[in-house]
Amino acid sequence: MTDNKNLSVELVLTAHAEGAMAAVSYNSLLQAATYAESQGIVVHKTVCLDKPDNHTRIIFEGLPEDTKIIETDFGDQGLVRNAAAEASQCDLIAFLDGDDLWGENWVHKAHAFLSENDEKTIAHPEFNWFFQGVSSVLIGISQDDPQFELDFLRFGNYWDAMCMAYTSAHLAVPYCERQIKEGFAFEDWHWNCETVWRGFNHQVVKETIHFKRRRENSQTLEASGTKSLMPATELTSFQHLTKQTKAA
């Protein structure tokens, strides 16, 4: 078993045009970071500003030196996460969207959980609480749960991108490019399918929660409204079943 205090973790906030909401999310990150540090965990903090509007850029001017700022011009959440993983020098990495919130104990508990598991383990919260215009709670599920169905993952997403994982996992399996105009989106669902296919193990960390803001102009709702599809993966192509049939 690895001593969890020896694993460093990069906390990455991705922001675009969230304005003051991004400041609230950053404060959530700071609270989780402070609690993790009080438990002896080495924490690094990064804010990724992707095509930020002026309001959002101003929000993050004058941050303490211990928070790194990366500015990109992708206009794509998945590609921003890829860039953050490539720039990270930490063992673990966790993402927070610029309008969402972490529970204070998330970083500490997910870090401890991953420290006891190998580099192919991906940690998710036990609960996602959706708010602003909606009020609902999604209960997370682990791959080894009897209720987990691989066939469901082919047609619906179990987990979002606000996970914690070994940085090597994100380097091995980058996020795909978002192409809504061409009819493709859902890069987090695509990443989940790709990681499962490659033998990664998605697990829920007990007694943790994320708070997910459901904005009317969110990219997820935009993709759903335009009836976008997830890009094809080997998992959704059923290639393994074809190979089994030929072998038989």
C-alpha positions, 0 to 999 in steps of 0.5 A, a space after each residue: 500500500 502506498 503512503 497517501 502523503 507521498 502522492 501529490 495532486 493537481 487541482 484544476 479549475 477550468 473556466 470560460 465565461 462563468 464570471 462571478 460563478 467561477 470565483 465561487 467554484 475557485 473558493 470551493 477548490 480552495 476549501 477542499 485544498 486547505 482541508 487536504 493540506 491539513 491532512 498532510 497531502 501535497 496540493 498544487 492548484 491550477 486555473 485554466 482559462 479557456 477563451 475567457 471573457 473579460 469578466 472571468 479573466 478579471 476574476 482571476 487577476 492577482 491570485 496568490 503565487 501558489 495558484 498557476 494560471 494557464 490560458 488556452 484558446 481551444 473553446 473545448 473543455 476536453 482539450 483544456 483538460 488534456 493540456 492541464 494533464 500534459 502540464 502537470 507534474 503531480 501524481 494525481 489530477 482532479 478537475 472542477 468546472 468553473 460553475 460547480 462545487 466540490 464537497 470539502 472532503 472530496 480531495 482528501 477522500 479521493 486522494 486516500 482512495 486512489 493511494 490504496 489502488 493502482 494507476 488504472 483506478 478512477 475515483 468519482 463522488 458518491 453523489 452529484 447534487 444538481 441545482 439551479 433550475 433543478 433539484 435532483 441527486 444522482 447516486 454514483 455507481 462503481 464498476 464492480 457494483 452488481 447493478 453496473 451494466 456495461 451495455 448501459 454505458 454504451 447508451 448512457 453515461 454513468 460518470 462525468 469529468 469531475 473525477 480524480 485519477 492518476 495523471 497517467 490515466 489522462 495522458 494514456 487516454 486523452 479527451 476527444 475534441 468536441 464537434 457540436 457543429 458536426 453533431 458530436 459531443 459528450 467528451 466525458 461519456 466518450 472518455 469513460 467508454 474509452 477508459 473502460 475499454 482499456 481496462 481502467 476501473 471507475 470507482 465511487 468514493 463513499 461519503 463524497 459529493 459534488 454540486 453540479 450547476 445546471 445552467 440553461 446555456 450549458 454545453 451539455 444541454 446544448 449538445 442534447 438540444 441539438 441531438 448530438 451523438 457521442 463519437 464512436 468508440 471500440 466499446 460502442 462498436 461491439 467489435 469484441 462481439 464480432 471477434 468472438 463470433 468469428 472465433 466461434 
